[in-house]
Amino acid sequence: MKIKFLDLHAQYNSIKDEIDSALSEVLNSSSFILGPMVAKFEEAFAAYCGCKHAIGVNSGTSALFLILKALGIGRGDEVITAANTFIATVAAIAETGATPVLVDVDPVTRNIDLKQIEAAITSKARAIMPVHLYGNMVDMDRISAIAKKHDLLVIEDAAQAHGAAFRDKRAGSFGIAAGFSFYPGKNLGAYGEGGAVVTSDKGLAETARKLRDHGFSKKYFCDILGYNARMDGFQGAVLSVKLKYLDKWNQERNGVAKRYREKLEGLSVTLPTEFRDSYQVYHQFVIETDARDELQSYLLDNGIPTLLHYPIPIHRQEGFIKAGFPSGSFPVTEKLSERILSLPIYPELKDSEVDYIGSKIREFFER
Ligand SMILES: Cc1ncc(COP(=O)(O)O)c(C=O)c1O
């Protein structure tokens, strides 16, 4: 059997007619940048997240960067985030001139270690940026309590958590604002680059709207110095169609995760933990084993591609080492990077394929 790590084509086929007609609407209206399709998506996505405003931008990285800029965070400020995240979380902070302060992750949640945050807070700290990695929500009650105690802003990096919830509130609705990515492989993915800022803060929404479009309040009237970070019309059109299916797709991802758990039961692999207070959306299904490299090549030999999220922790990346974090600075993150393996997970993955992947993992351990 030959498995795909992700099958975007299968997903397109399942909604082809709707997508094609939405795209042709953009073609016929020539609303290629922002325009009505983006506005329609913004309205729907804000409501979906339980926020008042959504601002469509050209990537998740831009979304995080524009939130920080809109809040006036920059040189001399510190923003606390998880050591185990995608590089863009940290790059967005650094790009403002602020200093990213990394905190190691918890070995069970694999998200920012709540017990270690307070020790990382200095007088320069302005914000905490929790990352809901792999679609698993950070305990937002605890984050909010820490932020309140130390007078910090909370900015969620929800790039991997579309539709995830903590105690019935969706990702994106907890802090002052949140950044989403619509990179094609995300749970809600565009057909190109895309991202969104969501917030219920009117002033922040207005500033972010200006910042994404050269600081314009109206065309060619520049209130503040801004950027070109606009969402294009095709992405607004695609995302509007796909948003209607997000809950169903997230449920199907949960179905795949459940089936993996059954198939992998009793093996010496660590499975992702399920948490009572949250609904996780399995952007990735990440297992852990000391025999990671051997398992990965065994699976590949059997037609099963896997990925590592992420193979090298940010503080050990060439572009970041100069910030002065020696090996051993974040032991949990470092250990995870040696043990993690992301298995294929997407709504269109068939039961027979999950069973095949499960059987090959079992075969590997029982050889
Ligand atoms: C946790 C996290 N933050 C930020 C980003 C950045 O999003 P984008 O690739 O759309 O810029 C991603 C995307 O991969 C992500 O996974």
Ligand as a Chemical Component Dictionary entry (heavy atoms), coordinates in Angstrom:
data_LIG
# 
_chem_comp.id                   LIG 
_chem_comp.type                 NON-POLYMER 
_chem_comp.pdbx_formal_charge   0 
_chem_comp.three_letter_code    LIG 
# 
loop_
_chem_comp_atom.comp_id 
_chem_comp_atom.atom_id 
_chem_comp_atom.alt_atom_id 
_chem_comp_atom.type_symbol 
_chem_comp_atom.charge 
_chem_comp_atom.model_Cartn_x 
_chem_comp_atom.model_Cartn_y 
_chem_comp_atom.model_Cartn_z 
_chem_comp_atom.pdbx_ordinal 
LIG C1 C1 C 0 2.687 27.110 15.253 1  
LIG C2 C2 C 0 2.794 27.916 14.010 2  
LIG N1 N1 N 0 2.958 29.251 14.100 3  
LIG C3 C3 C 0 3.042 30.018 13.014 4  
LIG C4 C4 C 0 2.975 29.493 11.748 5  
LIG C5 C5 C 0 3.166 30.394 10.574 6  
LIG O1 O1 O 0 2.173 30.321 9.611  7  
LIG P1 P1 P 0 2.493 30.586 8.081  8  
LIG O2 O2 O 0 3.264 29.430 7.561  9  
LIG O3 O3 O 0 1.128 30.687 7.460  10 
LIG O4 O4 O 0 3.234 31.856 7.997  11 
LIG C6 C6 C 0 2.776 28.117 11.594 12 
LIG C7 C7 C 0 2.669 27.530 10.246 13 
LIG O5 O5 O 0 3.180 26.554 9.892  14 
LIG C8 C8 C 0 2.695 27.298 12.758 15 
LIG O6 O6 O 0 2.542 25.984 12.658 16 
# 
loop_
_chem_comp_bond.comp_id 
_chem_comp_bond.atom_id_1 
_chem_comp_bond.atom_id_2 
_chem_comp_bond.value_order 
_chem_comp_bond.pdbx_ordinal 
LIG C1 C2 SING 1  
LIG C2 N1 SING 2  
LIG C2 C8 DOUB 3  
LIG N1 C3 DOUB 4  
LIG C3 C4 SING 5  
LIG C4 C5 SING 6  
LIG C4 C6 DOUB 7  
LIG C5 O1 SING 8  
LIG O1 P1 SING 9  
LIG P1 O2 DOUB 10 
LIG P1 O3 SING 11 
LIG P1 O4 SING 12 
LIG C6 C7 SING 13 
LIG C6 C8 SING 14 
LIG C7 O5 DOUB 15 
LIG C8 O6 SING 16 
# 
